[in-house]
Structure formats: C-alpha cells, structure tokens
C-alpha cells in the first residue's frame, strides 16, 4: 500500500498510540499509513488532503470504506483521549478513551459546548484552546480533571478542521509512581535511622554494588573496600550456605527472604543480625537485590 501513496510513511499502531501528537504533526505534510502486524490498516491525512480525497472522482468506488470510518477506527484504538471542537468549543466528536475519561457516552457529549458538558472545566483550558485557534500553534500543558479532584492530564491542543482538537493522557500512573517512590524513600530513611540498621545493594552474583555506612561500621571495613565483595564473605562460615540459598530464592521466586545470621567484623568477631533480602524488579525481571540488616539485641540468639 505504501507504494501506491506518494511520499507516504508507515508507522505501527503501537507506536502511534504512544505518541499520536507527533504523528498527527507528520501527517500535516505527508500521509501516514498505520500498520498492524505488518499490514496497512488506516491512513492519517491532513485536513487539506482529507478534503481533497473526499472530492468526487469518476472512478471512485462507493464500496470502499470511507475516510471518516478509517479515522474513527484509528482514534478509537489509541490510549489517549481525543475530542474535536468547533470554534465555539462545541464538541464535534470524541473517541472511546475520552468517553472513559469523561465517564459518559458519546451521545451525552457530542453537540454540547465544553462548558455545558463540563461545568467545572477551568478557564485556563478555554484560554489555551482559543489561543491555539487564534495563532494556529500546538499547545502542550497540564490540566486538572473537571470531574475528579486530584486527577491531572497532559493535554495537547492543535488546530483541527477549522476548530481545535485535544489529546489527553492521564497522569494518574505517573503521580502514583511518584507517590510510591516518595513513600519508599521515606521508609528507607526511617529504617536507616534505627540503631544497628544496615543497608546495601547486591547484584545477581551476590556481590555488593553499593554499601551504606551502617554496614561499613558493622564490619569495620570502608564502604569502598566492601564494594565488589560477596555478601557471603562477611557472613560466618557456618551460615554462608544458608545465605547463598536465600539469595538464589530471591532471584528464582522474585520474593523477599528473611533469616537470622551473623556478620563478621574486621577482627573476626561475630555480630548476630536479622537479615532481609528483597528483589529489585524491572518489568517483572530481577535485576538486583536490596539487603537490609539489623543487629540483634540479644547477642546470645543463635543465628542460622
């Protein structure tokens, strides 16, 4: 199909769903053919090219799918919400993702003004949309939800068929990820404040890649001297097999392991500790291990 459309470029459906705004800009100058499993599915065109394609042609077959249907199919298969508005900000069309975000069906949106459909919509959003229509430039900004407090969207507004169109991407996952990271950082800081607390990062071979000062103090070695050593090398010999087995279990089962053991100091003294090992996951794969240890108050406890 690409050979039958001069200067056309191809993009996969997955790629265009991740960054529809970039590809719609590309479509302003050249047709964009959207493929799925290597086969052309739909074509994204500029408004001028779209109108030209709809012009009556002697050999045009009425049995071919219309460009309206093709565009609607494309928009309904992207993850971003899409809404097209006229110059009075009256809703002309929406896609499925936008209906989900708006928590209502297409019939309750199309034909209404933006203010009617979303009475709590913010004046700054209206200002951006009017500015986009006035200067013909794409506008990127963030806006709070008009439906749910605490929810934010990334918004891209661009000129569209004499009016303006908007793409929305929820920032919920981004916000949740940031909140989770902040909570974990706080928990780590609280742990490190505990008396006798130690922390280190270990690679899949059981070697230290980063060492906290608590562990350095416990062993009597400098942090840079510990880096590169194996965890089992600072564990009492009788317990090394148990610790090595715990490391393997973390990697194989992708679950945290805890045990009691004893850490050797520079003078070969033994300090009983509670030891916990937790996997560092990247898309489900274990890429490393976090180790935390706390000295045991009862030094007579028998470490494993």
Order of alpha helices (4+ residues) and beta strands (2+ residues): beta-alpha-alpha-beta-beta-alpha-alpha-beta-beta-alpha-alpha-alpha-beta-beta-beta-alpha-beta-beta-alpha-alpha-alpha-beta-beta-beta
